[in-house]
Amino acid sequence: MFGRGSYESFDMRCMVTGQFAVGKSSLVKLLVGDSVPEGRHATDGISLVEGRCGLDIETRSWIMIDPATYNALDVVYNKVLMTSIEEDESQRQTKTPEKQESVAKPGDSQNKEDTNSQKSDASKSPYFPANLSDEPSSQPQAAQSVSPQTSSSEYKKQQMKKKIKTKMTKKEIRKRMEKVLKTGKYKMKVGRLIFWDFGGQYVYYTTHQTFMTYRALFLVVFDGSKGLNEEIPDVLCFPGQHMTPTPAVFLLHWVNSILTYCKVVFAGIPKILFVATHKDKVPVPLNLYSASKSVLQGFFCQEDVETRRALLYSEVEELFKDHEGRNHLVLDKQLFVNATDKNDQEIESLKKAITELTFDHPCWGEKMPNACVPLELEIAEMVAAGKQILSLVELEELNSISKVSVLDLEQLHDFLHFQHSLGKIIYFDTRQLRDYVIINPLFMVEVMRSFVTDKGFWPKKRRMQVIFSRMSESGIIRREDLYQIWEQKDFRPILRYKEFIFDILIHLDILAEQRRYDTATGSRLPVENFFVPCMVTQRNTTSFMNTECTPERAICLAFVFKGTVIPPALPNRLISACLSMWTLKQYEGRKPLFSGFIVVSFDKVHDIVVCVEGNKILLYIVHKTSAGLIVPDIATGVKECLVTTMERISDFYQSTIDVKRSQQSQKLHMS
């Protein structure tokens, strides 16, 4: 694909993570030049901010972009015009700086002549393959007319083709490129910064895995007015379950999650930058209260801020001194900001740190093939028009009728996998999911936000409140409940693809099927109830662990992880697998499904317990009367089943982040 020319892509995603209520959204607003609203406004799921700022490639200066002038399609045109590289040097067509300067000056006396020059330059751009004429290109077999003998499947394809019309003709692309040329913006060479603001509430943690990538820079934000080992009040659920909730626990959680979900392609990538906030909330020493307010703010408070800064980052250093991912951590910046003050000078220090890390990132300026741009633009056009999902057949037809560049089948699949890795689309090449492509990743954010959401964002209607309350208490949601949720105005587009969406949510273990079988025939019954482990926030309040999981009645298998905190997606996936295989037990008048804890019945005398404690996932096999009566074959079978399940979970991250099994398995020990 690079044989048709290439361009350098300057895009960087800044993923802003951290505990809830530490000022992540306010920080993003300051970075993109927005005003910060008064009061706290929690983020529901994930908020995406793009087209608001960028970096000048030449000067490395931070550039603010007027949102009224931003066009996602123009970004691609600009990149191609700025940095196109002809693979064959003999075919290179170079525009001189003098011509570029004359194009950029409106009202110039040579404007008409320069416009003609622009057209000539655009037509000679490496973006356009040399063998293309102004007429539509010859099409492959799939795009030719259908004969009377055409099969029904081919006829359906042909009918679909009538509905799909390519907009990216050579004439249209040239026209748009000329428009970009006239603006002169291409000379500025501004790379994009795209901010992903991750909600910090526990219920969202399992959903984050879908969007994290090594092709990004991560900011981990924490409240600098509090010590790392201070207990956080009013936290019902937190990473690690049986650990005291402190800022240190959340820092460990986020670092471990990022390094679990992100592919390791380049040493030390992705980089993780710590940012302390609430500088304005640093307590003033009691002996200084008698001083005037102006003196406190002007001198004494600043002195105390520096003391607090040194203490905070010495604690961060100590926390991660032996962490296996230490080479990913940026520990020398020691940023401490006021996320509500646009005049805080440390916001500029943060911008400088982001700039340095962005330019050092190996994916900044990555070479991309021009051959993929026409299809990428077609998809961008559809997203701009409100399209969220395409069937694979539709995408193949859209590619085949292109009048600029047609990818063969292998190239098209490479395109899909690569665009997925870039975060521009969502595509899973599995038997159940490969027939559709989510062309707008924000659609998946909306899908998850529709039912995986914090209590503060539950719908106000009583019927919806009942559904969400039941799901939070029992972890169960019925199929018709989800349909009702998706009937709401904001989520109606999901209904058209509801079966595909169900399959994706099951694939990601956001939903777990409650499988049941006909006892007479053994056939599988339709699935009506689903478990949503990540929505369960209640802690285990039963006496099961103390009274049932004793050495006299139980044996234990433990998965021990090197990290001190396990990303919630891992135990949630294991819990989902158990729920799909066995039935929840009734105990003390309720079903014991809690955050990080579950009890299922294997048969009338054997129970299985999954419990998260710190960096361990504990698995108990409990007998009704005595551990000595546990059937050896049952114990062996359950152990093999659960070990295989953990390997499957590991394999999922291997396929998602492309890490060899030997590397992944080093993180898992069984005892």
C-alpha positions as CSV (number, residue, x, y, z in Angstrom):
1,M,0.0,0.0,0.0
2,F,2.9,2.3,0.5
3,G,3.8,2.0,-3.1
4,R,1.2,4.8,-3.9
5,G,2.9,7.3,-1.7
6,S,2.6,8.1,2.0
7,Y,2.2,10.9,4.5
8,E,3.3,11.5,8.1
9,S,0.5,11.5,10.6
10,F,0.7,13.9,13.6
11,D,-2.1,12.8,15.9
12,M,-1.8,12.2,19.7
13,R,-4.4,11.1,22.1
14,C,-4.0,12.4,25.7
15,M,-5.9,10.0,27.9
16,V,-6.8,11.8,31.2
17,T,-7.4,9.2,34.0
18,G,-7.5,9.2,37.8
19,Q,-9.7,8.9,40.8
20,F,-13.1,10.6,40.8
21,A,-13.5,14.2,41.9
22,V,-9.8,15.2,41.4
23,G,-10.4,17.8,38.6
24,K,-9.7,15.8,35.4
25,S,-12.4,17.5,33.4
26,S,-11.5,21.0,34.6
27,L,-7.9,20.3,33.7
28,V,-8.9,19.3,30.1
29,K,-11.0,22.5,29.8
30,L,-8.0,24.6,30.7
31,L,-5.7,22.8,28.3
32,V,-8.1,23.4,25.3
33,G,-8.9,27.0,26.3
34,D,-12.4,26.6,27.7
35,S,-13.6,28.2,30.9
36,V,-14.1,26.1,33.9
37,P,-17.6,26.0,35.3
38,E,-18.2,26.5,39.0
39,G,-18.9,23.4,41.1
40,R,-18.2,19.8,40.4
41,H,-19.5,18.1,37.3
42,A,-18.9,14.4,37.1
43,T,-18.0,12.7,33.8
44,D,-20.5,10.1,32.7
45,G,-18.3,7.4,31.1
46,I,-15.9,9.0,28.7
47,S,-15.8,12.5,27.3
48,L,-13.9,13.2,24.0
49,V,-12.5,16.6,23.1
50,E,-10.9,17.0,19.7
51,G,-10.3,19.8,17.3
52,R,-9.6,22.4,20.0
53,C,-5.8,22.5,20.2
54,G,-2.7,21.1,18.5
55,L,1.1,21.4,18.2
56,D,3.0,23.3,15.6
57,I,5.3,20.7,14.0
58,E,8.1,23.3,13.3
59,T,8.1,25.4,16.5
60,R,6.6,22.9,18.9
61,S,4.3,25.7,20.1
62,W,0.8,25.0,21.6
63,I,-1.9,26.1,19.1
64,M,-5.5,26.9,20.0
65,I,-8.1,26.1,17.3
66,D,-11.4,27.9,16.8
67,P,-14.0,25.1,17.0
68,A,-16.2,26.9,14.5
69,T,-13.5,26.4,11.8
70,Y,-12.6,22.8,12.7
71,N,-13.4,20.1,10.1
72,A,-12.3,16.6,10.7
73,L,-12.0,15.9,6.9
74,D,-9.8,18.9,6.4
75,V,-7.3,17.4,8.9
76,V,-6.7,14.5,6.6
77,Y,-6.3,16.8,3.5
78,N,-3.9,19.0,5.4
79,K,-1.7,16.1,6.5
80,V,-1.5,14.6,3.0
81,L,-0.7,18.0,1.5
82,M,1.9,18.8,4.2
83,T,3.8,15.7,4.3
84,S,3.2,13.5,1.3
85,I,6.2,11.5,0.3
86,E,6.6,9.9,-3.1
87,E,8.1,6.4,-2.8
88,D,9.5,6.7,-6.3
89,E,11.9,9.7,-6.2
90,S,11.7,10.1,-10.0
91,Q,8.0,10.9,-9.7
92,R,8.3,13.5,-7.0
93,Q,6.5,16.7,-7.7
94,T,7.7,19.5,-5.4
95,K,5.9,22.8,-4.8
96,T,8.4,25.7,-4.3
97,P,8.1,27.9,-1.2
98,E,7.5,31.0,-3.5
99,K,4.4,29.4,-5.0
100,Q,3.1,28.4,-1.5
101,E,3.6,32.0,-0.3
102,S,1.7,33.5,-3.2
103,V,-1.2,31.0,-2.7
104,A,-1.5,32.0,0.9
105,K,-2.0,35.8,0.2
106,P,-5.6,36.7,-0.6
107,G,-6.0,39.6,-2.9
108,D,-2.7,39.0,-4.6
109,S,-2.5,40.2,-8.2
110,Q,-1.4,36.8,-9.3
111,N,-4.3,35.1,-7.6
112,K,-5.9,33.7,-10.7
113,E,-2.6,32.4,-12.0
114,D,-1.8,30.9,-8.6
115,T,-5.2,29.2,-8.5
116,N,-4.3,27.4,-11.7
117,S,-1.0,26.5,-10.2
118,Q,-2.8,25.1,-7.2
119,K,-5.0,22.9,-9.4
120,S,-1.9,21.6,-11.2
121,D,-0.1,21.0,-7.9
122,A,-3.1,19.2,-6.4
123,S,-3.4,16.9,-9.4
124,K,0.2,16.0,-9.1
125,S,0.1,15.3,-5.4
126,P,1.3,11.9,-4.5
127,Y,-2.2,11.4,-3.0
128,F,-3.3,10.8,-6.6
129,P,-1.9,7.6,-8.2
130,A,-0.2,8.4,-11.5
131,N,-2.3,5.9,-13.4
132,L,-5.6,7.6,-12.5
133,S,-7.4,9.6,-15.2
134,D,-10.2,12.2,-14.7
135,E,-12.7,9.5,-15.7
136,P,-14.0,6.9,-13.3
137,S,-11.4,4.1,-12.8
138,S,-12.0,0.7,-14.1
139,Q,-13.8,-1.3,-11.4
140,P,-13.2,-4.8,-10.1
141,Q,-15.7,-7.6,-10.8
142,A,-17.8,-6.7,-7.8
143,A,-18.5,-3.3,-9.2
144,Q,-19.6,-4.3,-12.7
145,S,-23.2,-4.7,-13.9
146,V,-25.1,-7.8,-12.9
147,S,-26.0,-10.3,-15.6
148,P,-29.4,-12.0,-15.6
149,Q,-27.7,-15.2,-14.3
150,T,-26.3,-13.4,-11.3
151,S,-26.8,-15.3,-8.0
152,S,-29.2,-13.9,-5.4
153,S,-26.3,-12.9,-3.1
154,E,-24.7,-11.0,-5.9
155,Y,-28.0,-9.4,-6.7
156,K,-28.3,-8.2,-3.0
157,K,-24.8,-6.8,-3.3
158,Q,-25.8,-4.9,-6.4
159,Q,-28.9,-3.6,-4.8
160,M,-26.8,-2.4,-1.9
161,K,-24.5,-0.7,-4.3
162,K,-27.3,1.4,-5.6
163,K,-27.8,2.8,-2.1
164,I,-24.0,3.4,-1.5
165,K,-22.5,6.1,-3.6
166,T,-18.9,7.1,-3.3
167,K,-18.4,10.8,-2.5
168,M,-14.7,10.8,-2.8
169,T,-14.2,11.0,-6.5
170,K,-11.0,12.3,-7.8
171,K,-12.7,15.5,-8.8
172,E,-14.2,16.0,-5.4
173,I,-10.9,15.3,-3.6
174,R,-9.0,17.7,-5.8
175,K,-11.7,20.3,-5.3
176,R,-11.4,20.0,-1.5
177,M,-7.6,19.9,-1.6
178,E,-7.6,23.1,-3.6
179,K,-9.8,24.7,-1.0
180,V,-7.3,23.7,1.7
181,L,-4.4,25.0,-0.4
182,K,-6.1,28.4,-0.7
183,T,-6.2,28.8,3.1
184,G,-2.5,28.4,3.4
185,K,-3.0,26.5,6.6
186,Y,-0.9,23.6,5.3
187,K,2.2,25.7,5.9
188,M,1.6,25.7,9.6
189,K,1.8,22.0,10.0
190,V,-0.3,21.6,13.1
191,G,-0.6,18.1,14.7
192,R,-3.7,17.3,16.5
193,L,-4.1,16.7,20.3
194,I,-7.2,14.7,21.2
195,F,-8.3,14.5,24.8
196,W,-10.1,11.5,26.3
197,D,-11.5,12.3,29.7
198,F,-12.2,9.0,31.6
199,G,-14.9,9.0,34.3
200,G,-13.3,8.1,37.6
201,Q,-16.2,6.2,39.2
202,Y,-15.6,2.4,39.8
203,V,-18.5,1.3,37.6
204,Y,-16.7,2.6,34.5
205,Y,-13.4,0.8,35.0
206,T,-14.3,-2.3,33.1
207,T,-15.4,-0.3,30.1
208,H,-12.1,1.6,29.8
209,Q,-10.2,-1.4,28.3
210,T,-12.0,-0.9,25.0
211,F,-10.4,2.5,24.3
212,M,-6.9,2.4,25.9
213,T,-4.0,2.1,23.5
214,Y,-0.2,2.5,23.5
215,R,-0.6,5.1,20.7
216,A,-1.4,7.6,23.4
217,L,0.0,9.7,26.3
218,F,-1.6,9.1,29.7
219,L,-2.1,11.6,32.4
220,V,-2.9,10.2,35.9
221,V,-4.5,12.9,38.0
222,F,-4.7,12.9,41.8
223,D,-5.6,15.4,44.5
224,G,-2.4,16.9,45.8
225,S,-4.0,18.5,48.8
226,K,-4.2,15.1,50.4
227,G,-1.5,12.6,51.4
228,L,-1.2,9.4,49.3
229,N,-2.0,7.3,52.3
230,E,-5.0,9.3,53.6
231,E,-8.3,7.3,53.6
232,I,-10.8,8.5,51.1
233,P,-14.2,8.8,52.8
234,D,-17.6,7.6,51.5
235,V,-16.1,5.1,49.0
236,L,-18.3,2.0,48.8
237,C,-16.3,0.3,46.1
238,F,-12.7,0.6,45.0
239,P,-9.9,-1.3,43.3
240,G,-8.5,-4.1,45.4
241,Q,-11.7,-4.6,47.3
242,H,-10.2,-5.5,50.7
243,M,-7.7,-2.6,50.7
244,T,-8.2,0.7,52.5
245,P,-9.3,3.3,49.8
246,T,-6.5,5.8,49.5
247,P,-5.1,7.9,46.6
248,A,-2.1,5.5,46.5
249,V,-4.5,2.6,45.8
250,F,-6.1,4.5,42.9
251,L,-2.7,5.5,41.5
252,L,-1.6,1.8,41.5
253,H,-5.0,0.8,39.9
254,W,-4.6,3.3,37.0
255,V,-1.0,2.5,36.3
256,N,-1.7,-1.3,36.4
257,S,-4.8,-0.9,34.2
258,I,-3.0,1.2,31.6
259,L,-0.1,-1.3,31.3
260,T,-2.5,-4.3,31.2
261,Y,-4.7,-2.9,28.5
262,C,-2.0,-1.3,26.3
263,K,0.2,-3.2,23.9
264,V,3.9,-3.1,24.5
265,V,5.5,-2.4,21.1
266,F,8.1,0.2,22.1
267,A,10.1,0.1,25.3
268,G,8.7,2.4,27.9
269,I,5.6,3.3,25.7
270,P,3.0,4.4,26.6
271,K,4.3,7.1,29.0
272,I,2.4,7.9,32.1
273,L,2.6,11.5,33.5
274,F,1.4,12.2,37.0
275,V,-0.4,15.5,37.6
276,A,-1.3,16.7,41.2
277,T,-4.3,19.1,41.4
278,H,-5.9,21.2,44.1
279,K,-2.8,23.3,44.7
280,D,-5.2,26.0,46.0
281,K,-6.5,23.7,48.7
282,V,-3.1,23.0,50.4
283,P,-3.7,23.5,54.1
284,V,-2.0,26.6,55.6
285,P,0.0,25.9,58.7
286,L,-1.9,27.0,61.9
287,N,0.8,29.4,63.0
288,L,0.3,31.5,59.8
289,Y,-3.5,32.1,60.2
290,S,-2.8,35.4,61.9
291,A,-1.0,36.8,58.8
292,S,-3.0,38.8,56.3
293,K,-4.7,37.0,53.5
294,S,-2.6,38.7,50.8
295,V,0.6,37.7,52.5
296,L,-0.5,34.1,52.9
297,Q,-1.4,33.8,49.2
298,G,1.6,35.7,48.0
299,F,4.4,34.0,49.9
300,F,3.6,31.6,52.7
301,C,1.2,29.5,50.7
302,Q,3.6,29.1,47.9
303,E,6.3,28.0,50.3
304,D,3.9,25.4,51.7
305,V,2.9,24.3,48.2
306,E,6.6,23.5,47.4
307,T,6.9,21.6,50.6
308,R,3.7,19.6,49.7
309,R,5.0,19.0,46.2
310,A,8.3,17.6,47.5
311,L,6.4,15.3,49.9
312,L,3.8,14.2,47.3
313,Y,6.3,13.1,44.7
314,S,8.6,11.5,47.2
315,E,5.6,9.3,48.1
316,V,4.9,8.6,44.5
317,E,8.5,7.7,44.0
318,E,8.4,5.3,47.0
319,L,5.1,3.8,45.8
320,F,6.5,2.8,42.4
321,K,10.2,2.2,43.3
322,D,9.9,-1.6,42.6
323,H,7.1,-1.5,40.1
324,E,7.7,-3.6,37.0
325,G,6.4,-0.8,34.8
326,R,8.6,1.9,36.2
327,N,10.2,2.7,32.8
328,H,6.8,3.9,31.6
329,L,6.4,6.5,34.4
330,V,7.4,10.1,34.1
331,L,8.6,11.0,37.6
332,D,10.8,14.1,37.1
333,K,8.1,16.7,36.1
334,Q,6.5,17.0,39.6
335,L,3.5,18.9,38.3
336,F,1.2,20.5,40.9
337,V,-1.6,22.6,39.4
338,N,-4.8,24.6,40.2
339,A,-7.2,23.1,37.8
340,T,-9.7,25.9,38.2
341,D,-7.3,28.8,37.5
342,K,-6.5,29.6,33.8
343,N,-3.7,31.9,35.0
344,D,-1.8,29.2,36.9
345,Q,1.7,29.2,35.4
346,E,2.0,25.4,36.0
347,I,-0.7,24.9,33.3
348,E,2.0,26.1,30.9
349,S,4.5,23.7,32.5
350,L,1.9,20.9,31.9
351,K,1.5,21.9,28.3
352,K,5.3,21.9,27.9
353,A,5.5,18.4,29.4
354,I,2.8,17.1,27.1
355,T,4.6,18.7,24.1
356,E,7.9,17.0,25.0
357,L,6.4,13.6,25.5
358,T,4.3,13.9,22.3
359,F,7.3,14.7,20.2
360,D,9.2,11.9,21.8
361,H,6.4,9.4,21.1
362,P,7.4,6.9,18.3
363,C,3.9,7.2,16.8
364,W,4.1,11.0,16.3
365,G,4.8,11.5,12.7
366,E,4.2,7.9,11.8
367,K,4.2,7.1,8.1
368,M,0.7,6.2,6.7
369,P,-0.2,5.0,3.2
370,N,-2.0,7.3,0.9
371,A,-3.9,4.4,-0.6
372,C,-6.0,4.2,2.6
373,V,-7.0,7.8,2.6
374,P,-9.9,7.7,0.2
375,L,-11.7,5.0,2.2
376,E,-10.8,6.8,5.5
377,L,-12.4,9.9,4.0
378,E,-15.5,8.0,2.9
379,I,-15.9,6.7,6.4
380,A,-15.4,10.2,7.9
381,E,-18.1,11.5,5.5
382,M,-20.5,8.9,6.8
383,V,-19.7,9.6,10.4
384,A,-20.3,13.3,9.8
385,A,-23.6,12.5,8.3
386,G,-24.6,10.5,11.5
387,K,-23.8,7.0,10.4
388,Q,-22.5,4.8,13.3
389,I,-22.1,1.3,12.0
390,L,-21.5,-0.3,8.6
391,S,-21.8,-4.0,7.7
392,L,-18.7,-5.5,6.3
393,V,-20.5,-6.0,3.0
394,E,-21.3,-2.3,2.9
395,L,-17.7,-1.4,3.6
396,E,-16.5,-3.8,0.9
397,E,-18.8,-2.2,-1.6
398,L,-17.8,1.3,-0.6
399,N,-14.2,0.3,-1.2
400,S,-14.9,-1.4,-4.5
401,I,-16.8,1.6,-6.1
402,S,-14.1,4.0,-5.2
403,K,-12.9,6.2,-8.1
404,V,-9.6,7.0,-6.5
405,S,-8.1,3.9,-4.9
406,V,-9.4,0.3,-4.4
407,L,-7.9,-1.9,-1.8
408,D,-7.9,-5.7,-2.4
409,L,-9.5,-8.0,0.2
410,E,-6.3,-8.5,2.2
411,Q,-5.5,-4.8,2.2
412,L,-9.0,-4.0,3.3
413,H,-8.7,-6.4,6.3
414,D,-5.3,-4.8,7.1
415,F,-7.0,-1.4,6.9
416,L,-9.7,-2.5,9.4
417,H,-7.2,-3.9,11.9
418,F,-4.9,-0.9,11.7
419,Q,-7.8,1.6,11.9
420,H,-9.0,-0.3,15.0
421,S,-5.5,0.0,16.5
422,L,-5.5,3.7,15.8
423,G,-8.9,4.0,17.7
424,K,-10.7,5.4,14.6
425,I,-13.0,2.4,14.3
426,I,-14.0,-0.7,16.4
427,Y,-13.6,-4.0,14.6
428,F,-13.3,-7.5,16.2
429,D,-12.4,-10.2,13.7
430,T,-14.2,-13.0,15.4
431,R,-16.9,-15.3,14.1
432,Q,-19.8,-13.5,15.8
433,L,-18.5,-9.9,15.3
434,R,-16.7,-9.7,12.0
435,D,-19.8,-8.9,9.9
436,Y,-20.0,-5.3,11.3
437,V,-17.7,-2.3,11.8
438,I,-18.4,0.5,14.3
439,I,-17.1,3.5,12.3
440,N,-17.6,6.0,15.1
441,P,-16.0,4.8,18.4
442,L,-18.1,7.3,20.3
443,F,-21.1,5.1,19.5
444,M,-19.5,2.4,21.7
445,V,-19.0,5.0,24.5
446,E,-22.8,5.7,24.2
447,V,-23.6,2.0,24.3
448,M,-21.8,1.5,27.5
449,R,-23.0,4.7,29.0
450,S,-26.6,3.7,28.4
451,F,-26.5,1.2,31.2
452,V,-23.0,1.2,32.8
453,T,-23.3,4.4,34.6
454,D,-22.9,6.0,38.1
455,K,-26.0,6.4,40.2
456,G,-25.9,10.2,39.7
457,F,-26.6,9.7,36.0
458,W,-29.5,7.2,36.3
459,P,-32.5,8.2,34.3
460,K,-35.1,10.1,36.3
461,K,-38.2,8.1,35.2
462,R,-39.5,5.7,37.8
463,R,-39.5,2.7,35.4
464,M,-35.8,3.3,34.6
465,Q,-34.9,3.8,38.3
466,V,-36.4,0.4,39.1
467,I,-34.3,-1.2,36.3
468,F,-31.1,0.4,37.4
469,S,-31.7,-0.2,41.1
470,R,-32.3,-3.9,40.5
471,M,-29.2,-4.1,38.3
472,S,-27.1,-2.4,41.0
473,E,-28.4,-4.7,43.8
474,S,-28.5,-8.0,41.9
475,G,-26.1,-7.5,39.0
476,I,-28.9,-8.8,36.7
477,I,-30.4,-7.1,33.7
478,R,-33.1,-8.6,31.5
479,R,-33.0,-8.4,27.8
480,E,-36.3,-6.4,27.7
481,D,-34.8,-4.0,30.3
482,L,-32.0,-3.1,27.9
483,Y,-34.5,-2.7,25.1
484,Q,-36.4,-0.2,27.3
485,I,-33.2,1.7,28.1
486,W,-32.3,1.9,24.4
487,E,-35.8,3.2,23.7
488,Q,-34.8,6.4,25.3
489,K,-34.2,9.2,22.8
490,D,-30.4,9.4,23.3
491,F,-29.9,5.7,22.7
492,R,-32.5,4.7,20.0
493,P,-29.8,4.3,17.3
494,I,-28.6,1.2,19.2
495,L,-31.8,-0.7,18.7
496,R,-31.2,-1.2,15.0
497,Y,-28.0,-3.3,15.8
498,K,-29.1,-4.7,19.2
499,E,-28.1,-8.3,18.5
500,F,-24.6,-7.2,17.3
501,I,-24.3,-4.9,20.3
502,F,-25.3,-7.8,22.6
503,D,-22.5,-9.9,21.1
504,I,-19.9,-7.2,21.5
505,L,-20.8,-6.6,25.2
506,I,-20.6,-10.4,25.8
507,H,-17.3,-10.6,24.0
508,L,-15.9,-7.8,26.3
509,D,-17.5,-9.5,29.3
510,I,-19.5,-6.3,30.1
511,L,-22.5,-8.6,30.0
512,A,-22.4,-12.3,31.0
513,E,-25.0,-14.7,29.6
514,Q,-27.0,-16.6,32.2
515,R,-27.0,-19.9,30.2
516,R,-29.7,-22.4,30.9
517,Y,-30.5,-25.8,29.3
518,D,-33.6,-27.9,28.9
519,T,-33.2,-30.8,31.4
520,A,-35.1,-33.2,29.1
521,T,-33.4,-32.5,25.7
522,G,-30.2,-30.8,26.9
523,S,-30.7,-28.1,24.3
524,R,-29.8,-24.5,25.2
525,L,-32.6,-22.2,26.2
526,P,-32.9,-18.6,24.9
527,V,-31.0,-16.2,27.1
528,E,-33.2,-13.6,28.7
529,N,-31.2,-12.6,31.8
530,F,-27.6,-11.1,31.7
531,F,-25.2,-10.3,34.5
532,V,-23.4,-7.0,34.7
533,P,-20.7,-7.5,37.3
534,C,-19.2,-4.0,36.9
535,M,-22.5,-2.4,38.0
536,V,-22.4,-4.2,41.3
537,T,-20.9,-1.7,43.8
538,Q,-22.1,-3.2,47.1
539,R,-19.5,-4.9,49.3
540,N,-19.9,-8.5,50.6
541,T,-21.9,-8.1,53.8
542,T,-22.6,-11.8,54.4
543,S,-20.8,-14.2,56.8
544,F,-20.0,-16.7,54.1
545,M,-16.3,-16.2,54.1
546,N,-16.0,-16.6,57.9
547,T,-18.4,-19.5,58.4
548,E,-18.1,-21.5,55.1
549,C,-14.6,-20.9,53.7
550,T,-12.8,-22.6,56.5
551,P,-9.9,-25.1,56.3
552,E,-12.3,-27.8,57.6
553,R,-14.7,-27.3,54.7
554,A,-12.9,-25.8,51.8
555,I,-9.8,-25.9,49.6
556,C,-8.3,-22.8,47.9
557,L,-6.7,-21.9,44.6
558,A,-5.1,-18.4,44.3
559,F,-4.1,-16.4,41.2
560,V,-1.4,-14.1,42.5
561,F,-0.5,-11.0,40.4
562,K,2.8,-9.1,40.6
563,G,1.0,-5.8,40.8
564,T,-0.5,-4.7,44.1
565,V,-3.9,-3.9,42.5
566,I,-5.6,-5.9,39.8
567,P,-7.5,-4.1,37.1
568,P,-11.2,-4.8,37.8
569,A,-11.8,-6.1,34.2
570,L,-9.8,-9.3,35.0
571,P,-11.8,-10.5,38.0
572,N,-15.0,-9.2,36.4
573,R,-14.3,-11.4,33.4
574,L,-13.7,-14.4,35.6
575,I,-16.9,-13.7,37.5
576,S,-18.8,-13.4,34.2
577,A,-17.4,-16.7,33.1
578,C,-18.5,-18.4,36.4
579,L,-22.0,-16.9,36.1
580,S,-22.3,-18.3,32.6
581,M,-21.4,-21.8,33.7
582,W,-23.0,-22.2,37.2
583,T,-26.0,-20.9,39.1
584,L,-25.8,-18.3,41.9
585,K,-26.2,-19.8,45.3
586,Q,-29.0,-18.7,47.7
587,Y,-27.4,-17.7,51.1
588,E,-29.0,-15.8,54.0
589,G,-32.0,-15.0,52.0
590,R,-30.2,-13.5,49.0
591,K,-27.9,-14.3,46.1
592,P,-24.3,-13.5,47.1
593,L,-23.1,-11.4,44.1
594,F,-21.1,-8.5,45.3
595,S,-18.3,-6.3,44.0
596,G,-15.3,-8.6,43.6
597,F,-17.2,-11.5,45.3
598,I,-19.5,-14.3,44.2
599,V,-20.7,-17.7,45.3
600,V,-22.1,-20.2,42.8
601,S,-23.4,-23.8,43.2
602,F,-21.7,-26.6,41.4
603,D,-24.2,-29.2,42.8
604,K,-26.1,-29.8,46.0
605,V,-23.0,-30.2,48.2
606,H,-20.3,-28.3,46.3
607,D,-20.0,-24.5,46.1
608,I,-17.5,-22.3,44.3
609,V,-16.3,-18.9,45.6
610,V,-14.5,-16.1,43.7
611,C,-13.1,-13.4,45.9
612,V,-10.7,-10.5,45.1
613,E,-8.2,-9.5,47.9
614,G,-5.5,-7.0,47.0
615,N,-3.4,-8.6,44.2
616,K,-5.0,-12.0,44.5
617,I,-8.1,-13.7,43.1
618,L,-9.0,-16.4,45.5
619,L,-11.1,-19.4,44.3
620,Y,-12.6,-21.7,46.9
621,I,-14.3,-25.1,46.5
622,V,-16.5,-25.5,49.5
623,H,-18.2,-28.8,50.7
624,K,-21.5,-28.7,52.6
625,T,-20.0,-30.7,55.5
626,S,-16.2,-31.5,55.1
627,A,-13.3,-30.7,52.9
628,G,-12.3,-34.3,53.0
629,L,-15.5,-35.2,51.2
630,I,-14.8,-33.0,48.2
631,V,-14.9,-35.2,45.1
632,P,-11.4,-35.2,43.6
633,D,-12.6,-35.3,40.1
634,I,-14.8,-32.3,40.8
635,A,-11.9,-30.4,42.4
636,T,-9.7,-31.2,39.4
637,G,-12.3,-30.3,36.9
638,V,-13.2,-27.0,38.5
639,K,-9.5,-26.1,38.8
640,E,-8.8,-26.9,35.2
641,C,-11.9,-25.0,34.1
642,L,-10.9,-21.9,36.0
643,V,-7.3,-22.0,35.0
644,T,-8.4,-22.4,31.3
645,T,-10.7,-19.5,31.8
646,M,-7.9,-17.3,33.1
647,E,-5.8,-18.4,30.2
648,R,-8.7,-17.4,27.9
649,I,-8.8,-14.0,29.6
650,S,-5.1,-13.7,29.1
651,D,-5.4,-14.7,25.5
652,F,-8.0,-11.9,25.0
653,Y,-5.5,-9.3,26.1
654,Q,-2.9,-11.1,24.0
655,S,-5.1,-10.7,20.9
656,T,-6.1,-7.2,21.9
657,I,-2.6,-5.9,22.8
658,D,-0.5,-8.4,20.8
659,V,1.7,-9.7,23.7
660,K,3.2,-13.1,23.5
661,R,1.7,-15.7,25.9
662,S,5.1,-16.2,27.6
663,Q,5.3,-12.5,28.5
664,Q,1.8,-12.3,29.7
665,S,2.0,-15.5,31.8
666,Q,4.9,-14.2,33.7
667,K,2.5,-11.9,35.5
668,L,0.4,-14.8,36.8
669,H,1.3,-17.3,39.5
670,M,-0.9,-20.0,40.9
671,S,-0.5,-21.5,44.4
